[in-house]
Amino acid sequence: MKKYLFIALLLCTSIGAFAQKFAYVDTEYILKHLPEYKSALSQLDVASKQWQQQVDQNFSEIDRMYKAYQADQVLLTDDMRKRRENEIIEKEKQAKEFQRSKFGPDGDLFQSRAKLIKPIQDKVAEAIKQIAKSKYLDFIFDKSSEATMMIYASSSYDVSNDVIVKLGYKPGTVNN
């Protein structure tokens, strides 16, 4: 009796599993088709390069100050030595704080990225959601995500081009 009950339970669960529909998208591929994404990345790149240049200048100035201090060290009094050391230390603190404020986890680059990229990602997510509902899909996985690992995926389940069309762009024409 237990054997029949187990087989019946197994059949019921396997039938339910076959009823689920799966698909996947490649968000990296989709985002490459969106001109606003490329524009946002360009803006972030320009800002990042400017801030990095300023960081490099700050640390170059500290290096110059330290070399000058080393060259003059034997000629300086104890009081003058302490003052120059404090100036270098203070300048280094300011440079590190500037670097953290631009590139840290709560820095300007992170906030700019969130402000520019999040609306685009939300737009893509909404298009994916609409396609999932229209095709009666139960699950859509992101192929480009590091968290989701797919060993095999048939291209017949890839709905990335549908998302690109839904967003109003032509698949296969990547914006460079």
C-alpha positions in Angstrom: 0.0 0.0 0.0 2.8 2.4 0.9 4.4 1.6 -2.4 1.3 2.7 -4.4 0.9 5.8 -2.3 4.5 6.8 -2.9 4.1 6.2 -6.7 0.9 8.3 -6.8 2.6 11.1 -4.9 5.6 10.9 -7.2 3.3 11.1 -10.3 1.4 14.1 -8.9 4.6 16.1 -8.2 6.2 15.2 -11.5 3.0 16.3 -13.4 3.1 19.6 -11.5 6.8 20.1 -12.5 6.0 19.6 -16.2 3.4 22.3 -16.0 5.9 25.0 -15.1 7.3 27.0 -17.9 10.8 28.3 -17.8 12.8 30.8 -19.9 16.0 32.8 -19.6 17.3 36.1 -20.6 20.8 37.6 -21.0 20.5 41.0 -19.4 24.1 41.9 -20.5 23.0 41.2 -24.1 19.8 43.2 -23.6 21.6 46.2 -22.0 24.1 46.4 -24.9 21.1 47.1 -27.2 20.0 50.1 -25.2 21.5 53.5 -26.2 20.6 55.0 -22.8 22.7 52.3 -21.1 25.7 53.1 -23.2 25.2 56.8 -22.5 25.0 56.2 -18.8 28.2 54.1 -18.8 29.9 56.9 -20.8 28.9 59.5 -18.2 30.1 57.3 -15.4 33.4 56.6 -17.2 34.0 60.4 -17.7 33.3 61.1 -14.0 35.4 58.2 -12.8 38.4 59.3 -14.9 38.1 62.9 -13.7 38.0 61.8 -10.0 40.8 59.3 -10.5 42.9 62.0 -12.1 42.3 64.2 -9.0 43.1 61.3 -6.7 46.4 60.7 -8.6 47.2 64.5 -8.4 46.6 64.5 -4.6 48.9 61.5 -4.0 51.5 62.9 -6.4 51.5 66.1 -4.3 51.9 64.1 -1.1 54.8 62.2 -2.7 56.4 65.5 -3.7 55.9 66.9 -0.2 57.5 63.7 1.4 60.5 63.8 -0.9 61.1 67.5 -0.2 60.8 66.7 3.5 63.3 63.9 3.3 65.7 66.2 1.4 65.4 69.0 4.0 65.1 66.8 7.0 68.7 67.2 8.3 68.4 71.0 8.0 65.1 71.3 9.9 64.7 71.9 13.6 62.6 69.5 15.6 59.7 71.9 15.6 59.8 72.4 11.8 60.2 68.7 11.3 57.0 67.9 13.3 55.1 70.7 11.5 56.1 69.3 8.0 55.3 65.7 9.1 51.9 66.9 10.3 51.3 68.7 7.0 52.1 65.5 5.1 49.9 63.4 7.3 47.0 65.8 7.1 47.3 66.0 3.3 47.3 62.2 3.1 44.2 62.0 5.3 42.5 64.5 3.0 43.5 62.6 -0.1 42.2 59.3 1.3 39.0 61.0 2.4 38.5 62.4 -1.1 39.2 59.0 -2.7 36.7 57.3 -0.3 34.1 60.0 -1.0 34.3 59.4 -4.7 35.0 55.6 -5.0 33.9 54.2 -1.6 30.7 52.1 -1.0 28.7 55.3 -0.4 30.7 57.4 -2.7 29.7 59.6 -5.6 30.5 57.0 -8.2 28.2 54.4 -6.6 25.4 56.9 -6.1 25.8 58.1 -9.7 25.7 54.5 -11.0 22.5 53.8 -9.0 20.9 57.1 -10.2 21.8 56.4 -13.9 21.6 52.6 -14.2 18.7 51.7 -11.9 15.9 53.3 -14.1 17.2 51.4 -17.1 17.3 48.1 -15.2 13.8 48.8 -13.9 12.6 49.3 -17.5 14.2 46.0 -18.6 12.7 44.2 -15.5 9.3 45.5 -16.4 9.6 44.4 -20.0 10.7 40.9 -18.8 7.7 40.8 -16.4 5.3 41.7 -19.2 6.8 39.0 -21.5 6.6 36.4 -18.7 2.9 37.2 -18.2 2.1 37.2 -21.9 3.9 33.9 -22.5 2.6 32.4 -19.3 6.1 31.7 -18.0 6.6 30.7 -14.4 10.3 31.5 -14.2 12.8 33.5 -16.1 16.5 33.2 -15.2 19.2 35.7 -16.0 21.9 33.9 -17.9 24.5 36.6 -17.4 24.0 36.7 -13.6 26.8 35.2 -11.6 24.3 34.0 -9.0 22.4 31.8 -11.4 24.4 29.1 -13.0 23.0 27.2 -16.0 24.9 24.3 -17.3 22.7 24.0 -20.4 20.1 26.2 -21.9 18.3 25.6 -25.2 18.2 28.8 -27.2 14.5 28.2 -27.8 13.9 29.4 -24.2 15.9 32.6 -24.7 13.5 35.5 -24.6 16.2 38.2 -24.7 15.3 39.3 -28.2 11.6 39.6 -27.1 12.7 41.9 -24.3 14.7 44.1 -26.8 11.7 44.3 -29.2 9.4 45.1 -26.2 11.7 48.0 -25.3 11.4 49.2 -28.9 14.8 48.3 -30.3 16.0 45.9 -33.0 17.7 42.7 -31.9 21.2 42.0 -33.3 22.1 45.7 -33.6 24.3 46.3 -30.6 25.1 50.0 -29.8 28.8 50.6 -29.5 
